[in-house]
Amino acid sequence: MIDKNISLPRVDSFIAGELRPSADGVYTDKIDPRTGRKIKEIAASTAEDFVAAADSANTAFEVWRDKPPGERGRLLVELGRVIRNNGHLLGQIESEETGKPAHEMPALIQLTAEFFEYYGGIVNSMDGEVVNRSPDYHVYTRRDPFGVIGVILPWNAPLHQAARAIAPALAVGNCVVAKPSEHTPGSLVKLAELAVVEAGLPAGVFNVIVGRGTVVGPAMVSHPAIQKISLTGSVRAGQELGKLAAERILPLTLELGGKSANIVFDDCNIAAAAKGSVRAFTWNSGQWCAAGTRLLVQENIHDLFVEKFVAEVAALRVGPEADATSGPITTKAQYEKIQSYFAIAENEGLTCAIGGKTMSGGRFSEGWYVEPTVYTGVSNDSVLAREEIFGPVVVVIPFKDEKDAIRIANDSDFGLSAGIWSRDIGRVHRVAARLDAGRIVVNEYGGGFVQTPCGGFKQSGYGREQGVDALAHYTQLKSVIIRL
């Protein structure tokens, strides 16, 4: 039976269909970002633990690969139903560990379920093709699974980030060993347990190893059963993983950092753009790679827009409450990193229109809270315009015209996402065609669906999650050429 106790006292790895403590029995404290107090213990898994998980997945692979696609799909669709039925439990665990306001979790739980339902439903449509080149040959292609996929995840959106990699990987016949962040592993461990105990996935198909990346990462890259790795994380993490993977010529899918341009043209609905652009940099307390943290505003509406934008920011409700607009920063290290950028902004002489400091005293006397912060009149050469802060901090950059907007937007090491606010459909298409970004959203910010491919240009990574394209990234294409 699944333990329905929301406040898990300990979080262990899930290996071969069962919860397992770390091999050496070591645990680390999990701190609640809302209060700064210890709330549970998390296993500090060893390389030995990872080997057990990878061996389990490798053993399960032969059986899982040979299941008809429709049978694998049926189990994944069933897992989607189980996720919905246990949404309150999963949401409570993730909210507790990340600090996300509880009201945000139902939508994220629904999205998590949709990934398994979507890939469970479309896997039957993924066929090879016949190549008719000569009557003397029968030539066709097929797509085969890699084997065991390693999935390395960040702490900002544990279930969502996991589902978009794990669902397509499982659908096409791979098995998975997932490593969530050591800060927020509880919801994914519970999901894996539900997948086996309630949805009926075979033991060993879906494993979760809990522990530090510095320990588990090298073990994952070196284990011969691991045939591909998907990483969502920082540029630095992607660079380090790439160096290790190069030794084995190990294929990777990488979604890394972002410094996305959110472009506001003078013909937009200013009120809607101001409101939507606030969400662009404050959703999840600014802790998401695609956040619109470079706000490009056309010069002739700059002052009016900034006035409305700052007023929207001032109306935000930040705090530990379940209905707060934004919660705390998830880790203490990230909280301190954001503060360092306030000092940089001061040294650069940037104009702070609102925010610019941490929140303390009263209901903010404990926990890691940061004021949503707006810097105006910023040059794209500013450190705050170049580097990913990963917090609720936005810089407003004025631009002259369409050409200037595209130039500034593309003048970045990153290319994950972008936003366009305009009523001119011709302009929308022209600008979208010229932006170096993997996803472009028009007249809102966020958007996208399970069916929408997601991934980056430049240092934001390579490969794609979501959509039909993800199935191709978790398979290897094979040609079969038969002389008749």
N, C-alpha and C positions, 0 to 999 in steps of 0.2 A: 504493500500500500504506500501511496505517496504521503509524506508528512505535509500536512496543510498548515503547519505552524509558520506564520509569515516571518517572524523575527528569528531567523535561523541562528542558533548559537555558534555554529561552525559551518564553514563551507569547505567541502572536500572535493577532490577530483571525481569524475564519473568515467570509469574505465570498464570495458567489457560488460556493460549492463549493470554495474553496481557502484555505489559510492565507496571511495577508498581514501584513507588518510595518506599523507606523504610518507615515503619510505622511512624517513628518519624522525617522523613525528613532530616536526617543527611547524609552528603556526605563527602568523603575524597578526597584529591588531588591525582591525578595520575601524577607521574613524568616521563618524557621521559628519559630513560637511556642513550640516545645518547647526550642529551644536559643538563640534570639536571634541566630542566624547567617544570613547570606545563603545561599539555596539555588537561586535562579534569577532571571531577569529577566522583567519583564512589560511588554508594549508599552503606551505611553502614547498611546492613539489620539487623533486630532484630530477636529474637526468635519468635515473633509474625508473622513476615514475613515468616519464615520457616514453621510455622504451616499452614499458608494459602497455601503454595506450596504443602506440604505433603497431606493436605486434598483434594486439587485439584487432585493430582495424585491418591489418594485412590478412589475418586469418578469416575475418568476416567477408573480405572483398570477393573471394571466389564465389561464394553463395549469392551475395548481393548483386554482383555483376551479371550473373546468369539468370536472375529473375526477369521475367518479361517486363518491358517498360511500363505496361499498363498496371502490373502488380506493384512496382515501385511507386508509380504515380498514385495508386489508390492509397497506399500507406502515407504518402506525404499529404494528400488531401485530408486524410483522417487526422494527421497531426495538426493541420490547420484548425480542424474542429476542436481538438483537444486544447489548443492554445486559446481559442475563444472561450471555451468552458472554464478555463483556469486563468482567465485574464486578470481577475482581481489579485490573485496570488502572485502572478508574475509581475504585475504592475507595482504592487506594494514592495516587492523585493528590490526592483530596479529603482524605484523612487527613493527608497531608504538608502541605497548604496550610492546613487549619483547625486541626490539632492533635488532631482527634478520635482516640480510641483505635481501633485497627484492628478490634477485635472488634465495634464498632458499625456498621461499613460494610456488611456483607452484608445486614442488614435494610433499610438505606436504599437500597441498590442494588435490592433486590427491589421496594421501594415505588416507586422511579423507573420500573422496567420496568412495573409494574402500571398506572401512569397511562396510558402509551401503549397498553397492551393493552386497558384498560377503554374509553378513548375511541375507540380504533380499532374496538372491538366494538359500541359502542352508537350510533355516529353514524348508522347506517342507520335507527334507530328515531326519529330526529328529523324528523318531518313537520309540515307545516302542518295546518290543519283547515278543513273546509267549514262555512260558516255558512248554514244554511237559514232564511231570513227571508221569502222571497217566491218564488212560482213564476216571477216575471218576471225574477229575478236569479240569477246564479251567483256566489257570493261565497266566496273562500277566502283563507287566509293562508299566507305562506311566510317562512322565515327565511333571510336572506342574510348572508354574511360581511361584516365591515367593510372588509377589504383587508389592510393591513399593521398588525400589532400590535407596539407597543413593550413589552418586558418588562424591568423594572428590578428587580434582585435584590440581597439582602443577602449578607453573608459567612458567616452561621452555618450554613446548610444548602443549599449551592449546587445540588446535583442535585435534591433533593426539591422545593425551592421553585420551581425552573425547570420541572420536569416537570408540576406541577399547573396551571401557567398555559399552557405551550407546547402540551401534548398536546390540550386541548380547543380551543385556538385553531386549531391545524393541522387537527384533525378536521373542523371545519365549513367549511374552505376558506380561512382566512386564511393569510398568510405572516407570519414573525416575524423581528424583530431584537431579540435579547436582549442586555442589558448586565449581566453579573455584576459583583460587587464587584471593584475593582482589587486587593483582597487575596487573593481566592480564585477566579480565573477558569478555572484549568486544566482541571478536570473537565468543565465545560460546553463549553469549546472542543473537548475530545476527544469529547464526546458528539455535537456537531454534525458533526464530521468523520466519526464512525462512521455517523451518520444518512445521509449522502450516499454515502460510499464503500462501506459494507457493507450498509446497509438499502435503499438505492436511492432515497431522496428526491431530487427534482430540485434541482439547484443553484439557490441563491437562495431556496428556501422557508424554510430555517432558517439564520439568520446570527447570529453572536456578535461583538459589538464590545467590545473590551477597553480600559478606560481609566477615567479619573476621572469621577464623576458630574457635577462642576461643569463639565466640558467636554462630555460626551456628552449629559447631560440636556437642556440648552437646545437642542442640535441636534436631538434627538429630538422635542421638543415643537413645534419650528418647521417641521419637514419636512412638506410637504404630503401625502406618501404615508402618513404615520402617521395612522391614523384612530381609534386607541384605545391607551391605555397601561394596563398592569397594573403596580402597584408593591407590593412587599413591603419595608417599611422602617420607619423611625422616624416619629413624629408630625410632627416638624419637616420631614422629607423630603416627607411627604404634603402638608403645608401649602404648602411652596415649589412643589411640582409643581402643586398645585391653582391657585395664582395664575398660573403660566405657562400652564396648560391653559385657563384661563378666557378668555384672549384669542381662542382658536380654538374655544371651546365643545367642547373635546375630551373625550369620555367617559373615565372612569377606573374602574378597580377598585383599591381600596386595602385592604391589610391592614397595619395599623400597630402601635403598641405595645400593651402589656397590663400589667395589675397584678392578675392573676387571683386570685379568692378560692377557697380550698380549704377546705371547711367540714366539720368533724369533729363529729358529734353523739354524745351519750352512749350511744346504743344500737348503735354501730358495733362491728365487730371491731377492737379497739384495736391489736393487733399488726399486722394487715394495713394499717390506716390509717397507722400510724407508718412502716412500710416504704414504702408507696406514696407517702406525702407527702414522703419524702426524694427519691425520683426526681422528684417534681413540681418541685422547685427546683434539683436538681443535674444532671439530664440535660443533656448537651452543655455542662457547666460553667455551667448556668443561662442559657445564651445562646439562649433561644427566647422568642418573644413571648407564648406561651400558658403560660409557667411559672407554677406555683402558688406565688407569692411572698408572698401574704397568707394565712397559715394561721390560720383561725378555729376555735377549740376551745371547746366548751361548758365552762362554769366548773366543773361538778362532776366533770369528768374531767381538767381542765387539768393538774394537777401530775403525775398518773400518766402521761398521754399524753406530756407533755414529757420525762419521764424516759426513756421508751422511744424516743421520737423522737431525742433527743440521742445515745443509745447507738447507734442505727442510723447516725447521721451520723458518729460516731467510728469506725465500722467501715469507712468508705469508703476506697478506695485511689486517691489522686490522684498522677498522675505521668506521665512520658513513655512508660511501658511500654505495649505493645500491649494488655495485658489489664487496664489500670487502669480503675477505675470512672469517673473523670473525667480529662480532659486539661487543657491550659493554656487561658488566655484567648486568643482568636484574634488580636487586634490589641493593640499596645502602648497605643494611645489608650484602648481599652476597659479594659485592665488598670489604667491610671492613674485612669480614671473610677470604677471600683469602689473603689479605695483612698480616693477622696474621700468616699464614703459611710461608710466606717469612721470617718472624722473627724467627720462629721455625727452619727453614732450616739453617739459619745463626748460631743459637745457637748450632745446631747439627754438624756444620762444614761440611755440604754437599757442593759438588762442583757444582756450577751453570754454565752449559755450555752455556746457553743463557737465557735471560729474567731476572726474579726475581724482577720485580718492576712494579708499575703502569705506565701508559702512561699519560704524562701531557705536556702542552704547545702546541701552534699552534692549529691544528684541534682537539687536545685532551684536550684543556683547559677546556672544559665542558664535562660532561658525565662520565661514569664509565668504563674505559678501563684498561685492564691488559695485560702485555706482555705475549705471549705464553712462557712457562718456562720449561726448562729441567734440572733436577738434575741427575748427573751421579755417577756410582760406589756406589749406595745406598744399604744399608742392608735392608732386609725385616722387620727388627725390628724398623726402623725409624718411627717416628710419621707420616711422609708424605707418608709412604708405608702402614700404618695401617688405617688411617682415610680418609673418603671421603671428598675431598676438594670442589668439584663441581665448578671447574674452569679450565682454560687451563694450568694445571700443571701436569707434568709427572715425575716419578722417573724411572731411568734405573738401573736394578738389574742384575748383571751377574750370570749365572749358568753354571754348569759343563756338565751335560748330561741329558738325558731324565728323569731319575728318580729324579734328583735334581730339574729339572724344575717343575715337578708335585708336589713335596714336597713344593716348594716355592709358587707355584700358589695356592695350597689348604690351605696354612698357612695364613688364613684370616677369619675374622668374616663374610665376605660377600660371595655370590656365585650367582651373577646375570648373568654375561656374561664372555666370554673368547675368545681369538683369538689364532690361531695357524698359523705360517708361515713355511711351509715345502713342499718339492717336494716328500717326501717319504710317499706314501699313507698308508703303514703299520703303520708307526709312527703316522700319523694323527689319525688313528682309535684307536691305543693303548692309545694315550694321551687323546683323546676326551672321551674315556671310563672311565678314571681315574679322570678327572677334576670335581670338585664340582661346577658346574655352570649350570644354567637353559638354556643357549643358548651358542653355540660354533660356531664361524665363522672361516672358513679356507681360507687363502690366500687373504683375504680382512678384513676390520673391519667395522662393521655396519651391512650391509646385512639384510637378513630376509624379509619376505613377510607377508601380511595380514593372509595368511594361516599358518604361522609358530607360534606355541605356544610360549609364552613369560612369564617368571616368574623366581623366584629366589629360591636358596637353602639358608639355614642358616638364618642370619639376613636380607637377601635380600627379605624375604617375603615368602608367600605361596599362592597357587591358580595359575591359568593361565589365561592370556588374549590372544587373537588372536587364530586363528585356530578353528577347530571344537570343541576342548575341552572346549572352552569358553562357548559354549551353555550349556554344562553340569553344569558349575559353576553357571549359572543363572537360574537353574531349580532344583526342588526337585523330587527325584525318588520315585515312588509309586508302590507298588505291589498290584494287584487285584487277589484274590484267590476265585474261584467259584466252589462249590460242585455241580456236575451235577445230 
